[in-house]
Each structure stands twice: as C-alpha cells, then as structure tokens.
Amino acid sequence: MIVPNHFENLRALHENTLDARAYYIPASTRRDDLVAHREKSDRFTSLNGTWKFRYFGSVRDLDFDFYKTEQDLSVFKDIQVPGTWQTQGYDAHQYTNIRYPFPLNPPFVPAENPCGAYVTEFEYSKNETASLAHLNFEGVDSCFYVWLNGEYVGYSQVSHATSEFDISELVQDGTNRLAVLVLKWCDGSYLEDQDKFRMSGIFRDVYILNRPHDAVFDYFIITDIDEKTGASTINFSAAFLNDEAPVKLVLKDAEDQEIAHSELAETSGNNGFSHTATFDIQDAHLWNPENPYLYTLSIEGPHEIITERVGIRTVRIERNVILLNGQPITFRGVNRHDSDPVVGPAVDYAHIKRDLEIIKQHNFNSIRSSHYPNSPYFYQMCDEYGFLVMSEADNESHGTMLQYLEDDSFENQVKHWNQLISDNPEWTEPTMDRVQLCVIREKNRPSIISWSAGNECGYGVTLEKSLAWVKEYDNTRITQYESAYYDDKRRKYDYSNIDLYSRMYPPFEDIEKYLASSPDKPFLLVEYAHSMGNGPGDFEDYFKVIDENSAMCGGFVWEWCDHAIYAGKDEHTGKDMYLYGGDHGEEIHDGNFCMDGLVYPNRTPHTGLLEYRNVYRPLRVTDFNAASGHVTLKNYLDFTDAKEAIELKYFFVCDGSVVSEGTYSFESALLPHEQQTIRLDMPELTAGRCYLHIEYVLKKELPLLPAGHFLGREEVEISTLVSAHHKALELLETNTSAPHLKVEDTANEYVIVGEGFSYTFDRNSGVFSQLTVDEKDLFTEPMNINIWRAPTDNDMYLKLKWKAAHYEQAYSRSYFSSYQPVDNGIIISCTFGVIAPTVQPIVKGTVLWHVAHDGKITAKFEAYRSPQFPVLPRFGVRLFLDKSLQQVEYFGMGPHESYVDKHQASYHDVFTASVSDLHEDYIKPQENGSHFDCDYVELSNNASKFSVASKNPFSFNASHFSQEELSTKAHNFELREENATVLCIDYAHNGIGSNSCGPEVLEAYRLNPENFTFEFTLIPSA
C-alpha cells in the first residue's frame, strides 16, 4: 500500500488536523449572507466541482503515487465533488439496517478495501492580510489521506464531521494540485452502522479558509435568562488561533440596531478559552421555534470579522418537564437523514431548505439529526426557521448486537451487545472523539437544545465517559442516549449524565408503566410511528398519551423520507423507478426497510405526513354544544397567542353541502396551552350526515410559511334525527311496482330474471357470478367474499400469521342455499364458510341476498370468525366491474385514503375522483386507497352506473390493480392494470398501525370480533 494503515488503528483517528472548533465563515468585512452564500466571503475558496477520479477494488491495488504533481492522470475520469462514487457509476449500492456489510471483526475491515483516488487543481493567490490557509473537508466517507503539491498533509476519519488542515506551508501562488485518497471502510465504519445506503466518497463541501495569525479560532456563546425579571445575559468565551489581538464585539437586533458592544478580556480556567465578554440585556427578544428571533454579533478583530447569529434561550428540566425559556415544550419532531435519490447523502443548501419547508408546513417543531451531524448550515437554517434540534453524534455500532450467538434470543443479544465496542475501553477514545466533534462544532446554535451521544450502540464505558465530557463541557443543554435502556446486568452503569428517559417504539403499556412510576426524567419517544408504506395508523393515539401526561415531552417520528436510488423511467409505465435494498445485486441487504418515510424520495408527501399535520394542528376543539353553538378550543402551541397567529374558517355541512359558513378571529388572547369558548351561529340541522368543519389558517407570514397557510382542520359530528346521507337513503329505496321476478333453479345456479336484468347466483360459492343489465354483463369475473388484502409494510409480521392460516388462498363455499319469494322480490338464503387449503373454516355464517323487483340487491351477512385464527385483514366482497366505470363519487372520509386508525387527515364529504386518482402509488405495492365510514359509493361512465349504499357505514376501495397484483410485485413500476375496475366493499379492515418497527395494532382497531353483521345494497344499472 502507498499509505500507512491508519484505517485499522484505533490510535490513529486523525493526523495533522487542527483542533475542533465552532463553525463559522470569516470575512474581511461584516457579511450577513454567509449562511446561504458562504462563497461570498472573500476568505472562502470553494474547491467543489469536477475532479479527476480513479476507482480501485482494493487499496492494495493502488500501487503508484497518484498524488505526485508529475503523475499522468490521463486514465482518470471526471467525478463531481461533493458526491459519492456509487451515485456516479462506480462500485455498487448497498442498503443495510443493522447488519454490518462486512465481517464483524473490529477494528479490522476487509483486506479487499475499495478506494477512490481524487485529484483536483486550483489556482491560489496568497492573501497577505490573512496568510494562513486552512483546508476544510465537511464530509468524507469513510476515511481519507490528503496530499498537496505532492506533499503529505494528513489523515482523518468520522464521515459526518469537519476535518481541517493547515496547508499554509504547502500551498503556493498559482496552480496547486490537491490529491485525496478515500477508503470505503475503516475502523470508524464500526461506529457508522446507521440505517441507510452505504455510500463512499467526498460527499460534502471542500474549501479553503484564509485566516490571519491573530484570528479568533474558537468561541462559545452561552445565554442565560432571569425568568423573574426577564433580564438576559450573553456570555462569550474565545480562544485565539496564534497571536492575541484586541477584538470588539458588536451586538445588533433583528432591525440592525446596535444594542450593546464589548471587548474581549483575558480570563483563565474557562474550559480552554482565554478571553471572555458579557452582555447584559433588558427585555430581550427570546428565541423559540415559533418566533426564532436572532441577534447579530460581529466579532471584529484587526484583520477579519466573523458574523454570528445569537438566539437567547435557556433549556432546563424541572422535575420531569422540559422547559424552554421557562415554558413547557413538546417535541413535535421527525428523524431526518440526508438522503436524495440521485445524489445520495450529498445534499446541498437548496435540498435542505426544501426539506425544512415541507417539515415546517406539516406542523413539526423539532428535528433529530439521525444519526450523525448534518452540514453546518443545516443548524443555522434551523436557528433561522425555528426548529428545536437534537444533534446526534456520528456513533452507531448496532451491528455488534447481531454477533453470532448459540442462543440468539433478543435477551441474550442484549447481554452481549456492548462487549465488542460500547463497553470496551479500547473504543473510548474513538467514541469520545465523535461526540466531541459533534458538540464542539455546533455549540453556538440556539436551535440545538439536546445532544445525543449516538444511536443503538448498547451502553458501556465509552458512552459513560463521553456523556460525562458533554456535561462538563456544556451543561446548558439536555442529553439523550436511548440504548442506555438495554442493561446487560453485568455491572452497575452510570446513567447520571443522561437527562431523558428515551425509548424507541415502546408498547403503550410500557409508556403507561413508566408514567405511573413517579419518574424523575421526561419520557421521550426518540423514535416512534414507523412510517413505512401505508401508515402509520397510530398518530392520534400517541398524541393522546403525550397530551395527557406532562412527563411526556413528545417524540420524533421515524422517519422523514424514503431512501431510494433513482433509476430513470420505466419503459412500459413511464413511472419513475426507485430501487431499494437487494436491487443492486448485493447479497447482504435489508430490502425495502429503507422505504419508511413520511415523504417519497422526490418529497411528495405520503398520506401519513398529512395525518401527522392534522393530528398536530395548533388548535383543537375540546367541547361543542350544538344547541348553543358554543365551541371550546385549546391552543396547543408552546409560545404563541392564537389570537395573533390563527384565523378560523368554519363550515356547517350537511350531506356534503355547505349550509352556512364564516370566519372567526379571536377577540381576546388565547395563550399557549389555554382554552377559550367562542360562539358560532348554528343553522338548523335536522337530517343527514352533518358536521362542523373548521379550518385553521395562518394570519401572518412566518419563517417558511406564508400568510393564509393551511394549518389543519377539525371535524365535529352533529347529531340529527336521521343520521344517514339522503342520497344513500334514496339509493336504498326500491320500486315496488316493478314486475315480479322469475327464477331458474339448477343444481349449480339460481338465475333471477327481471325487467331488463338477469342475475346469476353461484350456489357453490354463495355469491353472484354475473349481473347482466340490458344484455350487458357487468362483471368481468365472479364476485367473491374477500378476507385478504395486499399486506402493507406494517403487516410484515402479521402477514406471516395470515399466510400460515392461508388467508391469501381463502375462498367461499356454500353449504346450503334456498330461495323464496317475498313481497318485493326474492330472498336467497345461504349458509357459507370462508375456507382455505389444509385449515378449518376461517369464517362461517349465513347471508341473505334480497333481490328486489327493480334489481337492487341487498346482502345481510351474519358471520362467525373462528377464534383460533389471527385477526382478519379485512372482510367484505370483491367485484370485478367493467373497466369503463372510471368515475367515482362517494360520501365518506376523503379525499385521502382512510382506515379505522388512519383517517385524521380526512373528513366527511361528497368526493369525486377517477379510479386512477384513488390509487396511492407506494413504491413497494401494498394495500392502499381505501375509504372509511362511507354511506354510498357510485362508479360510472358516460352511459351507466354501479352504486353501493348502506344504512351502516362501510369502507370501499376502487382500483385497477388486484390485491394479488399488489401482493406479488416488488415495485410500483412493475404493476400491470387489470382489465377491470376492482371494487371492494368492506365491513372493515384491520388497523394499519406501525408494526413494521413498532407495537402491534391496538386492540380497538383489530378485526377480530367473533360475531359480526354486514349489510349493504348493490344498485346496478346499464
């Protein structure tokens, strides 16, 4: 090899790097635009762009000094920096969640360790005022060696941290050649086992900063507030690079008015900082996520100015409640990875801003940087736009949990999890290094109110010492580390430096047990509501637990986006092709478990994101008096008077028609967490499905949110004397004057003939095999009783039970059938069973089919489910109708897909859509597009209609894809439409939940009754 083996040496983490410091961009003058445009600083030289690159399957294959200035690069190809080599045609993609993609043999990595040789040339002119040149790499995966003009500069690792080198003695006026060797794996890869695609290369910005010798090198801003008087203090500590110099500090408000100034004064014993200054501010504007007020601080030395933004705020825990500026707060948070389907983790400012815009638009107030530090400007953007941030160190050794054990029970895995790394003193320095790099760089960001020492490493000495260092270095923030929950019982561990009791995906019973124990630490759902595919279905249930218990400080949904690789357009369907684990020829992978976000890879919202937005709407109706029109509302914001920020638009709606409407602005303050009763003018509502709909609208512009932005909606049901939709009642009416029916009775069929129609009833299956109206067949396949659904991602464990019970093979059979005439038609009486190969009947019961003289068919099921079987996926009937029936009208919960536990984003109305529009195109196909609590649905084309109605609400799904097609295809672009419109009429679905990585579906939402009835009416017409 041409390099020393630092990449397997726990004592060679960095070589020739400068000490870690706070992030900033210096300039020769004050500049306020360096967050979004740091390239505008005259002391900043970007080295991003097109570099030369050569890939080697093993670092041992690199047998020449590619970094030499005279080296011929003709065989090197172009590559973009920042970027990863996998997204630019080299190596192969690989997604794993927990498992290491190489043998578990720390600190050693595969001998065949791929590498990439990077070379670029740049022009440089020495700045006499700022003669020092510091080379910065903000992200390189996994480790790298650096040369400049043929001379060795240094080595570093920690993929998501900044490495800074002093190249002042090596850089020259004119053309310079910079060479970087990046290795795919290093000992640090054992601490970077995050749930993501494993990509390699220089994936964040590279630049040079010019600095004077007397520059301020590092500084620490700490703010304090006297909650009784409102007086605030800003304490500024600093350390110089080389030479000390006079430094003036100027503090200005958001209107650019100077409010204070000071000069650095020498001090001692201050955590390595040699100089300090203090500002005392009366009546300061405090920073919070709802009003992220920032001051500007100019740090003015003789030869450079650093422009910093300061948010004044405090964070503390009182008993078991987190207080920001003395006020209780709730994390309405999301876990966010850097992920893009084209460039992978090499996301830029514009990408991050788009994420933050969408996150803000959907009522989140906090972000966990899972599971590593983000680009420095991410945190500055959170300061500006108003997000609470849990900043997490680049530290995860989850794969050590899956070491081979003869007893592979989870309990035994926990006992051994920490032995290889997290409780191994050999790994203390590498672990602490990562925590320090996280904390030191971003210590001045007001948005960061919590440090996380890492993710899923087990717990031991490495974390104990790292967390003790955090508390000693920065006691102004709270700390979090979830894996401390897993105790191997080998010794008594020190948890004193962990402030939060954090859990991932706990059963609700565990939450209740902790809350009942008089806890001294707030409970944080650091990951919850696993948002994989169609889901999650339990946001509202989590909200209630958080709302009802002050010790619940909220949580972070897992996760923000689906991780995928964009592979162009499918030639058959024209759809975007997104690939996941296993699609790249890799042997070790975790399939589509990376497709677990609230948005698709292109940032189109999942319906789960819409659910979240409405569950966490800023106001909620807590009481409604229909007689008087009084509505009581609670303000769920933590810092904002609703009177100043929110306007109400309200609608009294009956059967989908607006009876009256208006707007309401609060006449008096509605302060955070308080309630207020208002009065709305109530119209007279006596019959139909009637509701009060309230839309919450933003009154004024806020960061990332325009005035008029929709914040959420409320639906309050209003009882009436006849609580059914009038159109459903009309559809259920029958024409008793129609001619009487004739029945042809054979061993296998009943053929019912009426005026203009003929229906064929299959006596073997107990359902209709064909409906013919005006000599036109309406079915393309026979009707069937249906208990199967294409498993959702959240059914991944339950579907194993379903398949063991052969639910996907189930069909109906009739044990006995007969018919008899009645006053208005005939009734076919049938005893039936839902049966499947090798198992006893799953469901048994009776069904009465009433065919009226006018052709309407009413079904009434009396069903018994065998308790030996698992919960049913669904129960209903499935119809294959003519594909020309493309238009859908329904009254029920829409316009988004809705289920028994997933309908908070929907509301009751009359909706119209095409069948295609009702399909939710999950990248891995699965059950989708159902609509809950419906009174009727009507499919139509220009010539005919097919309607279903009921006195008792039902669910329906209309699609061009069968559940068999959705069950068997791995990607949405592989789906092929049926030559039919598939209409499912369901008594119910099993709940959606979030069991892909979370608790089982709650009992209230399980489809497991032993006895149930189901009634509906079919209204065919030509």
ChimeraX attribute file (.defattr): number of C-alpha atoms within 10 A of each C-alpha:
attribute: neighborCount
match mode: 1-to-1
recipient: residues
	/A:1	11
	/A:2	12
	/A:3	13
	/A:4	10
	/A:5	10
	/A:6	20
	/A:7	27
	/A:8	17
	/A:9	14
	/A:10	18
	/A:11	12
	/A:12	15
	/A:13	20
	/A:14	20
	/A:15	14
	/A:16	15
	/A:17	19
	/A:18	14
	/A:19	12
	/A:20	19
	/A:21	20
	/A:22	18
	/A:23	20
	/A:24	20
	/A:25	20
	/A:26	25
	/A:27	24
	/A:28	19
	/A:29	16
	/A:30	18
	/A:31	19
	/A:32	15
	/A:33	12
	/A:34	19
	/A:35	21
	/A:36	15
	/A:37	11
	/A:38	20
	/A:39	15
	/A:40	14
	/A:41	18
	/A:42	15
	/A:43	20
	/A:44	19
	/A:45	20
	/A:46	15
	/A:47	21
	/A:48	16
	/A:49	14
	/A:50	15
	/A:51	20
	/A:52	19
	/A:53	21
	/A:54	20
	/A:55	19
	/A:56	17
	/A:57	15
	/A:58	17
	/A:59	22
	/A:60	15
	/A:61	15
	/A:62	20
	/A:63	9
	/A:64	10
	/A:65	12
	/A:66	21
	/A:67	24
	/A:68	18
	/A:69	19
	/A:70	11
	/A:71	11
	/A:72	10
	/A:73	14
	/A:74	7
	/A:75	8
	/A:76	15
	/A:77	13
	/A:78	14
	/A:79	19
	/A:80	16
	/A:81	22
	/A:82	26
	/A:83	26
	/A:84	25
	/A:85	25
	/A:86	18
	/A:87	20
	/A:88	14
	/A:89	10
	/A:90	15
	/A:91	16
	/A:92	14
	/A:93	23
	/A:94	23
	/A:95	28
	/A:96	23
	/A:97	20
	/A:98	20
	/A:99	22
	/A:100	21
	/A:101	19
	/A:102	13
	/A:103	11
	/A:104	18
	/A:105	13
	/A:106	17
	/A:107	18
	/A:108	18
	/A:109	20
	/A:110	14
	/A:111	10
	/A:112	14
	/A:113	16
	/A:114	20
	/A:115	27
	/A:116	25
	/A:117	23
	/A:118	25
	/A:119	26
	/A:120	18
	/A:121	18
	/A:122	12
	/A:123	13
	/A:124	14
	/A:125	11
	/A:126	15
	/A:127	15
	/A:128	10
	/A:129	14
	/A:130	19
	/A:131	15
	/A:132	20
	/A:133	24
	/A:134	20
	/A:135	23
	/A:136	20
	/A:137	22
	/A:138	22
	/A:139	27
	/A:140	28
	/A:141	26
	/A:142	26
	/A:143	28
	/A:144	26
	/A:145	22
	/A:146	20
	/A:147	22
	/A:148	23
	/A:149	19
	/A:150	19
	/A:151	15
	/A:152	16
	/A:153	21
	/A:154	20
	/A:155	25
	/A:156	26
	/A:157	29
	/A:158	30
	/A:159	27
	/A:160	26
	/A:161	26
	/A:162	26
	/A:163	26
	/A:164	23
	/A:165	21
	/A:166	19
	/A:167	18
	/A:168	15
	/A:169	8
	/A:170	15
	/A:171	21
	/A:172	16
	/A:173	10
	/A:174	11
	/A:175	13
	/A:176	18
	/A:177	20
	/A:178	23
	/A:179	27
	/A:180	24
	/A:181	24
	/A:182	26
	/A:183	24
	/A:184	24
	/A:185	25
	/A:186	27
	/A:187	24
	/A:188	30
	/A:189	27
	/A:190	24
	/A:191	25
	/A:192	29
	/A:193	26
	/A:194	27
	/A:195	20
	/A:196	24
	/A:197	22
	/A:198	22
	/A:199	23
	/A:200	28
	/A:201	28
	/A:202	29
	/A:203	26
	/A:204	25
	/A:205	22
	/A:206	22
	/A:207	18
	/A:208	21
	/A:209	22
	/A:210	26
	/A:211	26
	/A:212	20
	/A:213	18
	/A:214	19
	/A:215	26
	/A:216	25
	/A:217	18
	/A:218	20
	/A:219	24
	/A:220	21
	/A:221	20
	/A:222	23
	/A:223	21
	/A:224	18
	/A:225	22
	/A:226	13
	/A:227	12
	/A:228	7
	/A:229	9
	/A:230	15
	/A:231	14
	/A:232	22
	/A:233	18
	/A:234	19
	/A:235	15
	/A:236	18
	/A:237	23
	/A:238	22
	/A:239	20
	/A:240	17
	/A:241	14
	/A:242	12
	/A:243	11
	/A:244	16
	/A:245	15
	/A:246	12
	/A:247	22
	/A:248	16
	/A:249	21
	/A:250	18
	/A:251	20
	/A:252	18
	/A:253	18
	/A:254	12
	/A:255	8
	/A:256	10
	/A:257	11
	/A:258	14
	/A:259	12
	/A:260	15
	/A:261	15
	/A:262	15
	/A:263	16
	/A:264	19
	/A:265	14
	/A:266	14
	/A:267	14
	/A:268	10
	/A:269	7
	/A:270	12
	/A:271	11
	/A:272	13
	/A:273	18
	/A:274	18
	/A:275	21
	/A:276	21
	/A:277	19
	/A:278	20
	/A:279	18
	/A:280	14
	/A:281	15
	/A:282	13
	/A:283	9
	/A:284	18
	/A:285	19
	/A:286	19
	/A:287	23
	/A:288	25
	/A:289	23
	/A:290	17
	/A:291	17
	/A:292	21
	/A:293	22
	/A:294	21
	/A:295	23
	/A:296	20
	/A:297	20
	/A:298	22
	/A:299	22
	/A:300	22
	/A:301	19
	/A:302	14
	/A:303	17
	/A:304	23
	/A:305	22
	/A:306	23
	/A:307	24
	/A:308	25
	/A:309	23
	/A:310	23
	/A:311	25
	/A:312	23
	/A:313	25
	/A:314	24
	/A:315	24
	/A:316	19
	/A:317	18
	/A:318	13
	/A:319	12
	/A:320	19
	/A:321	22
	/A:322	25
	/A:323	16
	/A:324	21
	/A:325	21
	/A:326	17
	/A:327	15
	/A:328	19
	/A:329	20
	/A:330	24
	/A:331	24
	/A:332	20
	/A:333	27
	/A:334	26
	/A:335	22
	/A:336	22
	/A:337	22
	/A:338	23
	/A:339	22
	/A:340	20
	/A:341	18
	/A:342	19
	/A:343	19
	/A:344	23
	/A:345	23
	/A:346	23
	/A:347	20
	/A:348	17
	/A:349	15
	/A:350	10
	/A:351	14
	/A:352	17
	/A:353	17
	/A:354	13
	/A:355	18
	/A:356	21
	/A:357	15
	/A:358	18
	/A:359	24
	/A:360	19
	/A:361	17
	/A:362	22
	/A:363	21
	/A:364	24
	/A:365	23
	/A:366	27
	/A:367	26
	/A:368	30
	/A:369	22
	/A:370	25
	/A:371	27
	/A:372	29
	/A:373	30
	/A:374	26
	/A:375	21
	/A:376	18
	/A:377	19
	/A:378	19
	/A:379	24
	/A:380	22
	/A:381	19
	/A:382	23
	/A:383	25
	/A:384	22
	/A:385	24
	/A:386	26
	/A:387	30
	/A:388	26
	/A:389	25
	/A:390	27
	/A:391	28
	/A:392	26
	/A:393	30
	/A:394	30
	/A:395	30
	/A:396	26
	/A:397	26
	/A:398	25
	/A:399	22
	/A:400	29
	/A:401	24
	/A:402	17
	/A:403	17
	/A:404	10
	/A:405	11
	/A:406	7
	/A:407	9
	/A:408	13
	/A:409	9
	/A:410	11
	/A:411	13
	/A:412	14
	/A:413	18
	/A:414	20
	/A:415	16
	/A:416	18
	/A:417	28
	/A:418	25
	/A:419	17
	/A:420	19
	/A:421	25
	/A:422	25
	/A:423	20
	/A:424	13
	/A:425	16
	/A:426	16
	/A:427	21
	/A:428	20
	/A:429	16
	/A:430	21
	/A:431	26
	/A:432	23
	/A:433	19
	/A:434	26
	/A:435	26
	/A:436	19
	/A:437	22
	/A:438	26
	/A:439	25
	/A:440	20
	/A:441	21
	/A:442	23
	/A:443	23
	/A:444	23
	/A:445	24
	/A:446	32
	/A:447	29
	/A:448	25
	/A:449	22
	/A:450	21
	/A:451	26
	/A:452	27
	/A:453	33
	/A:454	27
	/A:455	25
	/A:456	25
	/A:457	28
	/A:458	29
	/A:459	26
	/A:460	26
	/A:461	20
	/A:462	22
	/A:463	27
	/A:464	22
	/A:465	17
	/A:466	21
	/A:467	26
	/A:468	16
	/A:469	16
	/A:470	22
	/A:471	17
	/A:472	12
	/A:473	15
	/A:474	17
	/A:475	14
	/A:476	18
	/A:477	19
	/A:478	22
	/A:479	23
	/A:480	24
	/A:481	27
	/A:482	24
	/A:483	20
	/A:484	23
	/A:485	14
	/A:486	16
	/A:487	18
	/A:488	21
	/A:489	9
	/A:490	8
	/A:491	8
	/A:492	9
	/A:493	14
	/A:494	16
	/A:495	17
	/A:496	10
	/A:497	21
	/A:498	22
	/A:499	21
	/A:500	25
	/A:501	23
	/A:502	21
	/A:503	21
	/A:504	21
	/A:505	20
	/A:506	15
	/A:507	14
	/A:508	14
	/A:509	10
	/A:510	12
	/A:511	18
	/A:512	12
	/A:513	10
	/A:514	13
	/A:515	18
	/A:516	9
	/A:517	8
	/A:518	11
	/A:519	13
	/A:520	16
	/A:521	21
	/A:522	22
	/A:523	25
	/A:524	24
	/A:525	26
	/A:526	25
	/A:527	24
	/A:528	27
	/A:529	27
	/A:530	27
	/A:531	32
	/A:532	30
	/A:533	32
	/A:534	30
	/A:535	31
	/A:536	32
	/A:537	29
	/A:538	25
	/A:539	24
	/A:540	18
	/A:541	14
	/A:542	16
	/A:543	16
	/A:544	11
	/A:545	15
	/A:546	21
	/A:547	15
	/A:548	9
	/A:549	14
	/A:550	18
	/A:551	22
	/A:552	24
	/A:553	24
	/A:554	25
	/A:555	28
	/A:556	24
	/A:557	28
	/A:558	26
	/A:559	25
	/A:560	27
	/A:561	28
	/A:562	29
	/A:563	30
	/A:564	26
	/A:565	23
	/A:566	19
	/A:567	12
	/A:568	12
	/A:569	13
	/A:570	13
	/A:571	10
	/A:572	10
	/A:573	13
	/A:574	10
	/A:575	13
	/A:576	16
	/A:577	19
	/A:578	25
	/A:579	22
	/A:580	26
	/A:581	26
	/A:582	17
	/A:583	17
	/A:584	14
	/A:585	11
	/A:586	13
	/A:587	11
	/A:588	15
	/A:589	23
	/A:590	18
	/A:591	17
	/A:592	24
	/A:593	22
	/A:594	21
	/A:595	25
	/A:596	24
	/A:597	29
	/A:598	31
	/A:599	26
	/A:600	22
	/A:601	22
	/A:602	16
	/A:603	16
	/A:604	12
	/A:605	17
	/A:606	23
	/A:607	25
	/A:608	26
	/A:609	23
	/A:610	20
	/A:611	26
	/A:612	25
	/A:613	24
	/A:614	23
	/A:615	25
	/A:616	20
	/A:617	21
	/A:618	22
	/A:619	25
	/A:620	22
	/A:621	17
	/A:622	12
	/A:623	13
	/A:624	19
	/A:625	12
	/A:626	18
	/A:627	8
	/A:628	11
	/A:629	14
	/A:630	16
	/A:631	18
	/A:632	16
	/A:633	18
	/A:634	20
	/A:635	22
	/A:636	21
	/A:637	20
	/A:638	18
	/A:639	19
	/A:640	20
	/A:641	18
	/A:642	24
	/A:643	16
	/A:644	17
	/A:645	17
	/A:646	25
	/A:647	21
	/A:648	19
	/A:649	16
	/A:650	21
	/A:651	19
	/A:652	25
	/A:653	23
	/A:654	23
	/A:655	23
	/A:656	18
	/A:657	12
	/A:658	16
	/A:659	15
	/A:660	15
	/A:661	17
	/A:662	12
	/A:663	12
	/A:664	15
	/A:665	15
	/A:666	16
	/A:667	9
	/A:668	11
	/A:669	14
	/A:670	19
	/A:671	19
	/A:672	19
	/A:673	15
	/A:674	14
	/A:675	18
	/A:676	16
	/A:677	14
	/A:678	15
	/A:679	13
	/A:680	16
	/A:681	12
	/A:682	17
	/A:683	13
	/A:684	12
	/A:685	18
	/A:686	14
	/A:687	17
	/A:688	22
	/A:689	24
	/A:690	27
	/A:691	23
	/A:692	20
	/A:693	20
	/A:694	23
	/A:695	20
	/A:696	23
	/A:697	19
	/A:698	21
	/A:699	19
	/A:700	14
	/A:701	12
	/A:702	16
	/A:703	14
	/A:704	16
	/A:705	17
	/A:706	13
	/A:707	13
	/A:708	14
	/A:709	16
	/A:710	18
	/A:711	21
	/A:712	25
	/A:713	24
	/A:714	22
	/A:715	20
	/A:716	17
	/A:717	15
	/A:718	20
	/A:719	15
	/A:720	14
	/A:721	9
	/A:722	12
	/A:723	15
	/A:724	20
	/A:725	24
	/A:726	16
	/A:727	15
	/A:728	23
	/A:729	16
	/A:730	10
	/A:731	17
	/A:732	21
	/A:733	11
	/A:734	16
	/A:735	13
	/A:736	13
	/A:737	9
	/A:738	15
	/A:739	14
	/A:740	17
	/A:741	20
	/A:742	17
	/A:743	18
	/A:744	10
	/A:745	14
	/A:746	10
	/A:747	8
	/A:748	12
	/A:749	20
	/A:750	21
	/A:751	19
	/A:752	21
	/A:753	18
	/A:754	21
	/A:755	15
	/A:756	14
	/A:757	20
	/A:758	22
	/A:759	23
	/A:760	20
	/A:761	23
	/A:762	22
	/A:763	24
	/A:764	17
	/A:765	23
	/A:766	28
	/A:767	24
	/A:768	20
	/A:769	19
	/A:770	21
	/A:771	24
	/A:772	18
	/A:773	19
	/A:774	11
	/A:775	11
	/A:776	14
	/A:777	16
	/A:778	22
	/A:779	20
	/A:780	18
	/A:781	15
	/A:782	19
	/A:783	23
	/A:784	21
	/A:785	23
	/A:786	22
	/A:787	24
	/A:788	24
	/A:789	24
	/A:790	20
	/A:791	24
	/A:792	25
	/A:793	30
	/A:794	27
	/A:795	26
	/A:796	13
	/A:797	14
	/A:798	21
	/A:799	21
	/A:800	12
	/A:801	15
	/A:802	19
	/A:803	12
	/A:804	13
	/A:805	21
	/A:806	18
	/A:807	25
	/A:808	21
	/A:809	13
	/A:810	21
	/A:811	19
	/A:812	22
	/A:813	22
	/A:814	20
	/A:815	16
	/A:816	13
	/A:817	19
	/A:818	13
	/A:819	16
	/A:820	11
	/A:821	16
	/A:822	12
	/A:823	9
	/A:824	19
	/A:825	23
	/A:826	22
	/A:827	20
	/A:828	20
	/A:829	18
	/A:830	24
	/A:831	19
	/A:832	27
	/A:833	25
	/A:834	23
	/A:835	20
	/A:836	17
	/A:837	12
	/A:838	8
	/A:839	13
	/A:840	14
	/A:841	19
	/A:842	24
	/A:843	21
	/A:844	22
	/A:845	19
	/A:846	21
	/A:847	24
	/A:848	22
	/A:849	24
	/A:850	23
	/A:851	24
	/A:852	24
	/A:853	25
	/A:854	23
	/A:855	27
	/A:856	21
	/A:857	23
	/A:858	20
	/A:859	19
	/A:860	16
	/A:861	21
	/A:862	17
	/A:863	22
	/A:864	17
	/A:865	22
	/A:866	17
	/A:867	12
	/A:868	9
	/A:869	18
	/A:870	19
	/A:871	18
	/A:872	22
	/A:873	25
	/A:874	20
	/A:875	22
	/A:876	21
	/A:877	17
	/A:878	22
	/A:879	24
	/A:880	24
	/A:881	24
	/A:882	20
	/A:883	20
	/A:884	15
	/A:885	23
	/A:886	20
	/A:887	18
	/A:888	22
	/A:889	17
	/A:890	25
	/A:891	27
	/A:892	28
	/A:893	25
	/A:894	25
	/A:895	20
	/A:896	24
	/A:897	22
	/A:898	27
	/A:899	26
	/A:900	21
	/A:901	24
	/A:902	24
	/A:903	25
	/A:904	27
	/A:905	23
	/A:906	24
	/A:907	22
	/A:908	24
	/A:909	22
	/A:910	21
	/A:911	15
	/A:912	18
	/A:913	14
	/A:914	16
	/A:915	22
	/A:916	17
	/A:917	16
	/A:918	22
	/A:919	19
	/A:920	20
	/A:921	21
	/A:922	20
	/A:923	23
	/A:924	24
	/A:925	27
	/A:926	28
	/A:927	24
	/A:928	26
	/A:929	25
	/A:930	23
	/A:931	28
	/A:932	30
	/A:933	22
	/A:934	25
	/A:935	27
	/A:936	30
	/A:937	28
	/A:938	19
	/A:939	25
	/A:940	20
	/A:941	15
	/A:942	9
	/A:943	9
	/A:944	13
	/A:945	16
	/A:946	19
	/A:947	20
	/A:948	25
	/A:949	28
	/A:950	23
	/A:951	17
	/A:952	14
	/A:953	20
	/A:954	25
	/A:955	24
	/A:956	26
	/A:957	21
	/A:958	31
	/A:959	26
	/A:960	23
	/A:961	20
	/A:962	23
	/A:963	19
	/A:964	13
	/A:965	18
	/A:966	24
	/A:967	18
	/A:968	15
	/A:969	15
	/A:970	19
	/A:971	19
	/A:972	19
	/A:973	22
	/A:974	19
	/A:975	19
	/A:976	15
	/A:977	13
	/A:978	14
	/A:979	14
	/A:980	21
	/A:981	25
	/A:982	25
	/A:983	22
	/A:984	23
	/A:985	26
	/A:986	25
	/A:987	23
	/A:988	24
	/A:989	26
	/A:990	21
	/A:991	26
	/A:992	27
	/A:993	31
	/A:994	28
	/A:995	23
	/A:996	23
	/A:997	23
	/A:998	19
	/A:999	18
	/A:1000	19
	/A:1001	22
	/A:1002	17
	/A:1003	9
	/A:1004	11
	/A:1005	18
	/A:1006	22
	/A:1007	21
	/A:1008	19
	/A:1009	13
	/A:1010	11
	/A:1011	13
	/A:1012	13
	/A:1013	13
	/A:1014	19
	/A:1015	21
	/A:1016	24
	/A:1017	22
	/A:1018	22
	/A:1019	19
	/A:1020	21
	/A:1021	20
	/A:1022	17
